Amino acid sequence: MKKMINYYNIISLVVFLQLFIVLLGFYPGIVSYDGDNQWQQVQSQVFTNAHPFFSTYFMYILAKIWNSVTIVILYQILLYSIGWGYFCKNLKASNKKQIIVIYILTIIITLNPLTSLYSITLWKDIIYTSYLFISAVMLYEWSNNNYDFGLHKYCLLGIILFMVYSYRHNGVIVALMLLVLFYIICFINYRHKIISKISLKKCAAVFVTFISLILLLLIPKKTILNKSKEKVDKQISSSSNYSTIDGYMVWMMGAHLKDNNIKDEDDKEFLNNIIPLDEWKKAYNPYLINNTNLAENFDKNYLSLNKNHFKELFIKYSIRNPLSIADHYLKADALLINPISSINGYVYVYCFPEMSDLPKYTKIRPIIKPIRWFYLRLSDFSLKKPFIIFYQPAFILYISLFITFILSKRIFGRKIWLLSLPMILNTLSLLPINLAQDLRYVYINYLTFYGLLLISILNYKLIFRKNNLSIK
């Protein structure tokens, strides 16, 4: 058994080394706009909750070790490597042939530009996804262990759920739903005498750990955000209180303008003062909020001073023209629900460091230049037809659900659904948000797909067997 465990430690090491070599090709690492925003908060020590506070604060802690974006990216690489190795350990390969298959597929999956380039990009979403994937593996391992863990594993699950909760705003919904479903499964299994009363009591450690960490975080969060608010208030004009909700309404108002729903001349004149109407129509893109929010002549101060009137207009025209909003919603969430959407969302940000509006420290200084050359070309190639279908997250979601269904029917029973549960809940939590055209939000779809694909390949004989006996 010890020998087998060492194999999976080596897998984690192989993944880490692969990604580390890619990092050397893009040194000091790829920096997204969001990542730069958080890093600037770390450097100025002026924190906001625009990105979940803990995701920035943890970056601040890492920066105390080495004040470079690279330290955060190294943590991302390490977290993904450990998570993937942990998953492979739970495959319980029974022979050398299966272990070789695991190694080969691991190298191919890591070589994939989506995996490699996301792993070396400064984005809280990448860390969030790794935690979410680890939670999936833990739940799957728990089910295969007759729904029982040692106390330390329950505490670890509580920590992982806390990380999911703390790293993205929709992660709050995902973590809470996972916690509720975890306890529903516990009580069902207790009633069916699958687990004992002692095991049920141990399950409480998940909740205790989860809540304790949230309460513990409130202390630095409240103190630091209050101090930062004083500095932010001095820097920002009191009239400039443009919020995320305002951005959503401005974006969706573009749908009404596109459909010529606004007939009243006074309303047109008012809206024209926010963004010239012709520019607003041209900027509107149901797949992308940034086009509208970054419109050249967008007067956010005027909007801030007339918020209530704008909100009244938006509600009025949305009630009169619900189909315009419905059409916008379906297109905005196309990559969540449409497997063959006509548009692809953001995939890579390796070009960002070449853009002039990011600071100089983001400029890539490759240590191994051929690696960057290789990945830029591999990325371009992968975005051509027919390979571009791979970058439709809904397509990957449906394939993953189909594989999960087959595996549940042919081999593993209902337990395998726990591996896909975080992916499903993440999708559900995103549906109301209308920002899913950015692929990183649903990166968990891909890690889940990789895992299910590997399980299917290792068990292909059982999947295609003639009899249909399930292994419970």
Buried (B, 14 or more C-beta within 10 A) or exposed (E): EEEEEEBBEBBBEBBBEBBBEBBBBBBBBBBBBBBBBBBEBBEEEBBBEEBBBBBBBBBBEBBEEEEBBBBBBBBBBBBBBBBBBBBBBBBEBEEEEBBEBBBEBBEEBBBBBBBBBBBBBBBBBBBBBBBBBBBBBBBBBBBBEEBBBEEEBBBBBBBBBBBBBBBBBBBBBBBBBBBEBBBEBBEEBBEEEBBEEEBBEBBEBBBEBBEBBBEEBEEEBEEBBEEBBEEEEEEEEEEEBBEEEBBBBBBBBBBBBBBEBBEEEEBEEBBBEBBBBEBBEBBBBBBBBBBBBEBEEBBBEBBBBBBEEBEEBBEBBBEEBEEBBEBBBEBBBBBBBBBEBEBBBBBBBBEBBEEEEBEEEBEBEBEBEEBBEBBBEBBEEBBEEEEEEBBBBBBBBBBBBEBBEBBBEBBBBEBBBBBBBBBBBBBBBBEEBBBBBBBBBBBBBBBBBBBBBBBBBBBEEBBEEEEEEBEE
